[in-house]
Amino acid sequence: MAENKRDYYEVLGLNKGASEDQIKKAFRKMAMKYHPDKNPGDKDAETKFKEINEAYSVLSDPEKKKMYDQFGHAGVDPNAGFGGGGFQGGFGGFDDIFDMFGGMFGGRSGFGQQRRNGPMKGRDLQQGLSITFEEAAFGVKKDIRISKYVKCEKCGGSGAEPGTKKAQCPKCGGSGQIHTQQRTPFGSFNSVQPCDRCGGTGEIIEKPCSECGGSGQVKKTVTIAVNIPAGVDNDSVIPIRGQGEPGINGGPNGDLYIVLSVKPHKIFKRRGSDLQLEIPISFEQAALGAEITVPTLEEKIKYKVPAGTQPGTIFRLKGKGIASPRGGRKGDMYIKVNLEIPTKLSSKQKDAIKNMGNALDEGCYKGKSKFMKTIKDLFN
C-alpha cells in the first residue's frame, strides 16, 4: 500500500523541489553505494537499491515528478488511474480513497476498468558496468548479460495457450468491477471494487500458457550491446530505451540504465575533461633546462622544461586531455614537475655536490637571496 512507502525525496536524501541535477547526483551516489555487485548477499542493500531505482524512475521523469509532487505516491500509481507507468506494485492510496467514498459520488463511471485495462509501461532496470580509464576516455562498445523478464515467445505475451484466447469474466461481465450496496443508519451506500476473479481486467484466461503459466512473461538471460561514448566519467548513467521489462496490456517496455564505474589509471588523474600528471625531474634538468618525454593517453611527446624550473611548477598542454561526451574540444593536460633528490650517493658524488654548492653563491638562488635580505632588514 502507498502509505507504507517512503517518500521518494527522502529515499534519495533530498528535499522536495530538488533540481534535476541534484536528483541525478543523489541517485548516482546512492545507487553505487547499495549496488548488488558491491554488496553480494546483502538483502537489505538489495532492497534499498530497488527503492532507490524506483524513486529515481519517478523523480527523473518530469511528468511523473509533477504528478508525484501534487498527489504523492498515488499520482504515479499505475493502478490509481493517473496514467503513470513504471513500477507495478499495487500501491493503493488514491484508489483506496475512491473505494471508500465512491458510493457518495455515485460510483466511478467505469474508472476502475479503464485503469486496469489500460496500457502500462514495464519496469525500469539498472545494471552496473566497470570499464577502464582508457575505455572511458575513448569510448567503447560492450556486451553485457542481464537476467530479466521478457515477453513469452510461445504465447506472444497474452498469457493464453496458443490456439486459445481470453474470455469475458463471468463474475463481472467484462466490466472489471463489482458493485456492492451497504445499508447503514445513514442510508444505503454503493461502492465499486475491482473484480476479484479477473483482477479488474474484465478477462480471464481459460487455458494458461504452459510456458509462462499465464503471466505472459518469462525470466531469461539476454545479451545487450552498450555503446559507451568517449568522455564518460565515473557514475555516468547510460539509458537504453526499451530494454527494461515488458509493458502490460500493450504498454511500452521499461528502460535499462547502465551505471558506469571507471577504474583508476596508474599515472593519470582526471578532473572533468582535464588530465593531471606528475613527472619527476633531476636537479640538473630543473637548473639547466632539458627536453623530457611526456606520456599522454594517445602518444608520447617531447616537452622543453625551461632552465630554473622550480619544484611543483605546473605546465599546461592544450588539447591533450579527454573529449567531452557532449562534443566540443578536448580538455587540457596539466604536468606538475617534482624534484627528485638522490638517496644513495658515493663519496665521489657527495664531494661533487659539495663543490657545486661552494661554487654557487647566494645570487644564484632567487628565493634564498630575498629571504636573506629580509633577515638583514629585520635586524638592521
C-alpha positions as CSV (number, residue, x, y, z in Angstrom):
1,M,0.0,0.0,0.0
2,A,1.1,3.6,-0.7
3,E,1.1,4.6,3.0
4,N,3.9,2.1,3.7
5,K,6.2,3.5,1.1
6,R,8.9,6.0,2.0
7,D,8.9,9.4,0.4
8,Y,10.9,9.3,-2.8
9,Y,12.8,12.5,-1.9
10,E,13.6,11.0,1.5
11,V,14.8,7.8,-0.2
12,L,17.4,9.9,-2.2
13,G,18.3,12.1,0.7
14,L,16.8,15.2,-0.9
15,N,14.3,18.0,-0.1
16,K,11.1,18.3,-2.0
17,G,11.6,20.5,-5.1
18,A,15.2,19.3,-5.7
19,S,16.6,20.1,-9.2
20,E,17.1,17.6,-12.0
21,D,20.9,17.8,-11.4
22,Q,20.5,17.2,-7.7
23,I,18.3,14.2,-8.2
24,K,20.7,12.7,-10.7
25,K,23.8,13.2,-8.5
26,A,21.9,11.8,-5.4
27,F,20.8,8.7,-7.4
28,R,24.3,8.0,-8.7
29,K,25.8,8.3,-5.3
30,M,23.3,6.0,-3.6
31,A,23.0,3.5,-6.4
32,M,26.7,2.9,-6.3
33,K,26.7,2.5,-2.5
34,Y,23.9,-0.1,-2.5
35,H,24.5,-1.8,-5.9
36,P,24.2,-5.6,-5.5
37,D,27.7,-6.1,-7.1
38,K,29.2,-4.2,-4.2
39,N,27.0,-5.8,-1.6
40,P,26.8,-9.5,-2.6
41,G,24.3,-11.5,-0.4
42,D,23.2,-8.3,1.4
43,K,19.4,-8.4,1.2
44,D,19.0,-5.1,3.0
45,A,21.2,-3.4,0.4
46,E,19.3,-5.1,-2.4
47,T,16.0,-3.8,-1.0
48,K,17.4,-0.3,-0.7
49,F,18.8,-0.5,-4.2
50,K,15.4,-1.3,-5.6
51,E,13.9,1.5,-3.6
52,I,16.4,4.0,-4.9
53,N,15.8,2.8,-8.5
54,E,12.1,3.2,-8.1
55,A,12.5,6.7,-6.6
56,Y,14.7,7.8,-9.4
57,S,12.4,6.4,-12.1
58,V,9.7,8.8,-10.9
59,L,11.7,11.9,-9.9
60,S,13.8,11.9,-13.1
61,D,10.7,11.9,-15.3
62,P,9.2,15.5,-15.4
63,E,5.6,14.3,-15.9
64,K,5.8,11.6,-13.2
65,K,7.6,14.1,-10.8
66,K,4.9,16.6,-11.4
67,M,2.2,14.1,-10.5
68,Y,4.1,12.8,-7.5
69,D,4.7,16.4,-6.2
70,Q,0.9,17.0,-6.4
71,F,-0.6,13.7,-5.4
72,G,2.2,11.7,-3.7
73,H,2.6,8.0,-4.4
74,A,-1.0,7.8,-5.8
75,G,0.0,10.2,-8.6
76,V,2.4,7.7,-10.1
77,D,0.5,4.5,-9.1
78,P,-0.4,2.7,-12.4
79,N,-3.5,1.4,-10.6
80,A,-4.8,4.8,-9.5
81,G,-5.8,6.0,-12.9
82,F,-3.5,8.9,-13.3
83,G,-1.8,7.3,-16.3
84,G,1.6,6.9,-14.6
85,G,3.7,4.0,-15.7
86,G,6.8,2.3,-14.5
87,F,6.7,0.3,-11.3
88,Q,3.9,-2.1,-10.7
89,G,3.4,-2.8,-7.0
90,G,-0.3,-2.5,-6.1
91,F,0.1,0.9,-4.4
92,G,-3.4,1.8,-3.2
93,G,-3.6,5.3,-1.9
94,F,-5.8,7.5,-4.1
95,D,-7.5,4.4,-5.4
96,D,-8.5,3.4,-1.8
97,I,-10.0,6.9,-1.3
98,F,-12.2,6.3,-4.4
99,D,-13.2,2.9,-3.0
100,M,-14.1,4.5,0.4
101,F,-16.2,7.4,-0.9
102,G,-17.2,6.0,-4.3
103,G,-20.8,5.5,-3.2
104,M,-21.2,9.0,-2.1
105,F,-20.4,10.3,-5.6
106,G,-22.5,7.7,-7.4
107,G,-19.6,5.3,-8.4
108,R,-16.7,5.9,-10.7
109,S,-18.3,5.5,-14.1
110,G,-16.0,2.8,-15.4
111,F,-12.9,4.4,-13.9
112,G,-11.6,1.1,-12.5
113,Q,-12.0,-0.7,-15.8
114,Q,-10.1,1.9,-17.7
115,R,-7.3,1.8,-15.0
116,R,-6.6,-1.9,-15.2
117,N,-7.2,-2.4,-18.8
118,G,-5.1,0.5,-20.0
119,P,-1.5,0.0,-21.2
120,M,1.2,0.4,-18.6
121,K,4.9,0.8,-19.1
122,G,7.2,-2.1,-18.0
123,R,9.6,-1.9,-15.1
124,D,12.8,0.0,-15.4
125,L,16.1,-1.8,-14.7
126,Q,19.6,-0.8,-13.6
127,Q,22.9,-2.6,-14.2
128,G,26.4,-1.6,-13.1
129,L,29.3,-1.9,-15.6
130,S,33.0,-1.5,-14.8
131,I,35.3,0.0,-17.6
132,T,39.0,1.0,-17.8
133,F,40.2,4.6,-17.7
134,E,41.1,4.4,-21.5
135,E,37.7,3.0,-22.4
136,A,36.0,5.9,-20.6
137,A,38.3,8.4,-22.4
138,F,37.9,7.0,-25.9
139,G,34.6,5.2,-25.8
140,V,33.9,1.5,-26.3
141,K,31.2,-1.0,-27.2
142,K,30.4,-3.6,-24.6
143,D,28.2,-6.6,-24.5
144,I,26.5,-7.2,-21.1
145,R,24.5,-10.1,-19.9
146,I,21.5,-9.4,-17.7
147,S,18.7,-11.6,-16.3
148,K,15.2,-10.0,-16.7
149,Y,11.7,-10.8,-17.6
150,V,10.9,-10.8,-21.3
151,K,7.7,-11.4,-23.3
152,C,6.8,-15.0,-23.6
153,E,7.6,-16.2,-27.1
154,K,5.1,-19.1,-27.0
155,C,2.0,-17.0,-26.3
156,G,3.3,-13.6,-27.5
157,G,2.7,-12.1,-24.1
158,S,-1.0,-12.9,-23.9
159,G,-0.7,-15.5,-21.2
160,A,-3.1,-17.8,-23.0
161,E,-2.0,-21.1,-24.5
162,P,-1.6,-20.8,-28.3
163,G,-4.8,-21.6,-30.1
164,T,-6.9,-20.3,-27.2
165,K,-7.9,-16.8,-26.2
166,K,-9.0,-14.9,-23.2
167,A,-12.7,-14.9,-22.3
168,Q,-15.0,-12.4,-20.7
169,C,-15.0,-12.7,-16.9
170,P,-18.3,-14.3,-15.9
171,K,-18.3,-12.7,-12.5
172,C,-18.1,-9.0,-13.6
173,G,-19.4,-9.4,-17.1
174,G,-16.2,-7.9,-18.5
175,S,-16.5,-4.6,-16.6
176,G,-13.7,-5.4,-14.2
177,Q,-15.8,-4.1,-11.4
178,I,-18.1,-5.5,-8.7
179,H,-20.8,-3.2,-7.3
180,T,-21.9,-3.6,-3.8
181,Q,-24.5,-1.9,-1.6
182,Q,-24.2,-1.3,2.1
183,R,-27.1,-0.3,4.4
184,T,-26.2,1.9,7.3
185,P,-28.1,4.0,9.8
186,F,-27.4,6.9,7.5
187,G,-28.8,5.2,4.4
188,S,-27.6,3.0,1.6
189,F,-24.2,3.5,0.1
190,N,-22.9,2.0,-3.2
191,S,-19.3,1.1,-3.6
192,V,-17.3,-0.2,-6.5
193,Q,-14.4,-2.8,-6.1
194,P,-12.1,-4.4,-8.6
195,C,-13.4,-7.9,-9.5
196,D,-11.5,-10.5,-7.5
197,R,-11.9,-13.1,-10.2
198,C,-10.2,-11.2,-13.1
199,G,-8.2,-8.7,-11.1
200,G,-10.1,-5.8,-12.6
201,T,-9.1,-6.6,-16.2
202,G,-12.6,-7.9,-17.3
203,E,-11.0,-11.0,-18.9
204,I,-9.9,-14.4,-17.7
205,I,-7.5,-17.0,-19.2
206,E,-9.3,-20.3,-19.6
207,K,-6.2,-22.2,-20.5
208,P,-2.9,-20.6,-19.3
209,C,0.2,-20.8,-21.4
210,S,2.3,-23.8,-20.4
211,E,5.5,-21.8,-20.8
212,C,4.8,-18.7,-18.7
213,G,1.9,-20.0,-16.6
214,G,-0.4,-17.2,-17.8
215,S,1.8,-14.3,-16.8
216,G,2.8,-13.5,-20.4
217,Q,6.4,-13.1,-19.2
218,V,9.4,-15.5,-18.6
219,K,12.8,-14.9,-16.9
220,K,15.7,-15.0,-19.3
221,T,19.3,-14.1,-19.5
222,V,19.9,-11.8,-22.5
223,T,22.9,-10.1,-24.1
224,I,22.6,-6.4,-24.7
225,A,25.1,-4.2,-26.7
226,V,26.0,-1.0,-24.8
227,N,27.6,1.9,-26.8
228,I,29.7,3.9,-24.4
229,P,30.6,7.4,-25.8
230,A,34.0,8.9,-25.4
231,G,34.5,11.1,-22.3
232,V,32.2,9.4,-19.8
233,D,33.2,9.5,-16.2
234,N,32.7,7.5,-13.0
235,D,29.0,7.2,-12.1
236,S,27.8,8.3,-15.6
237,V,24.4,6.8,-16.4
238,I,23.7,5.5,-20.0
239,P,20.0,4.9,-20.7
240,I,19.0,2.2,-23.1
241,R,15.4,2.8,-24.1
242,G,13.0,-0.2,-24.3
243,Q,15.5,-2.7,-22.8
244,G,13.7,-2.9,-19.4
245,E,10.9,-5.4,-18.7
246,P,7.8,-5.8,-20.9
247,G,4.9,-3.5,-20.6
248,I,1.4,-4.6,-19.6
249,N,-1.7,-4.5,-21.8
250,G,0.3,-3.3,-24.8
251,G,2.3,-0.7,-22.8
252,P,5.9,0.1,-23.8
253,N,8.8,-1.7,-22.3
254,G,10.7,-0.2,-19.5
255,D,14.2,1.2,-19.9
256,L,17.6,-0.1,-18.8
257,Y,20.0,2.3,-17.0
258,I,23.8,1.4,-17.1
259,V,25.7,2.9,-14.2
260,L,29.4,3.1,-15.1
261,S,32.3,2.5,-12.7
262,V,35.7,3.7,-14.1
263,K,38.9,2.0,-12.9
264,P,41.7,4.4,-11.8
265,H,44.7,4.9,-14.0
266,K,48.3,4.1,-12.9
267,I,49.7,7.6,-13.6
268,F,46.9,9.9,-14.8
269,K,44.3,11.6,-12.7
270,R,41.2,13.2,-14.1
271,R,39.4,16.4,-13.3
272,G,36.4,16.8,-15.6
273,S,37.9,16.8,-19.2
274,D,41.4,17.7,-18.0
275,L,44.2,15.3,-17.2
276,Q,46.8,15.7,-14.4
277,L,50.2,14.1,-14.4
278,E,53.2,14.3,-12.0
279,I,56.7,13.8,-13.5
280,P,60.0,13.6,-11.5
281,I,63.0,15.6,-12.9
282,S,66.6,15.8,-11.6
283,F,68.3,18.9,-10.2
284,E,70.3,19.2,-13.4
285,Q,67.2,19.2,-15.6
286,A,65.5,21.7,-13.4
287,A,68.5,24.0,-13.1
288,L,69.8,23.9,-16.7
289,G,66.6,23.0,-18.6
290,A,66.0,19.8,-20.5
291,E,63.8,18.1,-23.0
292,I,61.7,15.4,-21.3
293,T,59.4,12.8,-22.6
294,V,55.8,13.3,-21.6
295,P,53.2,10.4,-22.0
296,T,49.7,11.3,-23.0
297,L,46.7,8.9,-23.4
298,E,47.4,8.7,-27.2
299,E,51.2,9.2,-27.6
300,K,54.5,10.2,-26.2
301,I,55.6,13.8,-26.8
302,K,58.7,15.9,-26.2
303,Y,58.5,18.9,-23.9
304,K,61.1,21.5,-23.1
305,V,61.5,22.2,-19.4
306,P,62.9,25.8,-19.1
307,A,66.1,26.4,-17.1
308,G,65.5,27.4,-13.5
309,T,62.2,25.4,-13.2
310,Q,61.1,25.2,-9.6
311,P,59.8,22.1,-7.9
312,G,56.0,21.9,-8.1
313,T,55.8,24.0,-11.3
314,I,52.8,23.1,-13.4
315,F,52.8,23.3,-17.2
316,R,49.8,23.0,-19.5
317,L,49.5,21.1,-22.7
318,K,46.4,22.3,-24.6
319,G,44.1,19.7,-26.1
320,K,45.8,16.7,-24.6
321,G,43.0,15.9,-22.2
322,I,39.8,14.0,-22.7
323,A,36.9,14.7,-25.1
324,S,33.6,15.8,-23.7
325,P,30.7,13.3,-24.3
326,R,28.7,16.3,-25.4
327,G,31.1,17.2,-28.1
328,G,33.5,20.2,-28.4
329,R,37.2,20.4,-27.9
330,K,39.3,18.2,-25.7
331,G,40.4,19.2,-22.3
332,D,44.0,20.0,-21.4
333,M,46.8,18.1,-19.6
334,Y,48.5,19.7,-16.6
335,I,52.0,18.5,-15.8
336,K,53.5,19.0,-12.4
337,V,57.2,18.6,-12.1
338,N,58.7,17.3,-8.9
339,L,62.4,17.5,-8.0
340,E,63.8,14.0,-7.4
341,I,66.5,14.0,-4.8
342,P,69.0,11.1,-5.0
343,T,69.1,9.0,-1.9
344,K,72.2,6.7,-2.5
345,L,75.4,8.6,-3.2
346,S,79.0,7.6,-3.4
347,S,81.8,9.6,-1.7
348,K,82.8,11.0,-5.1
349,Q,79.2,12.1,-5.8
350,K,78.9,13.7,-2.4
351,D,82.1,15.7,-2.9
352,A,80.9,16.8,-6.3
353,I,77.7,18.2,-4.8
354,K,79.6,20.0,-2.1
355,N,81.9,21.5,-4.7
356,M,78.9,22.6,-6.7
357,G,77.3,24.1,-3.6
358,N,80.5,26.1,-2.8
359,A,80.6,27.3,-6.4
360,L,77.1,28.7,-6.2
361,D,76.7,32.0,-4.3
362,E,73.5,33.5,-2.9
363,G,72.8,35.3,-6.1
364,C,72.1,32.0,-7.9
365,Y,69.2,31.4,-5.6
366,K,66.5,34.0,-6.2
367,G,64.3,32.8,-3.3
368,K,67.2,32.5,-0.9
369,S,68.5,36.0,-1.7
370,K,65.2,37.5,-1.0
371,F,64.9,35.6,2.3
372,M,68.4,36.6,3.4
373,K,67.7,40.3,2.6
374,T,64.5,40.1,4.7
375,I,66.5,38.7,7.6
376,K,69.1,41.5,7.3
377,D,66.3,44.2,7.2
378,L,64.8,42.8,10.4
379,F,68.0,43.2,12.4
380,N,69.3,46.5,11.0
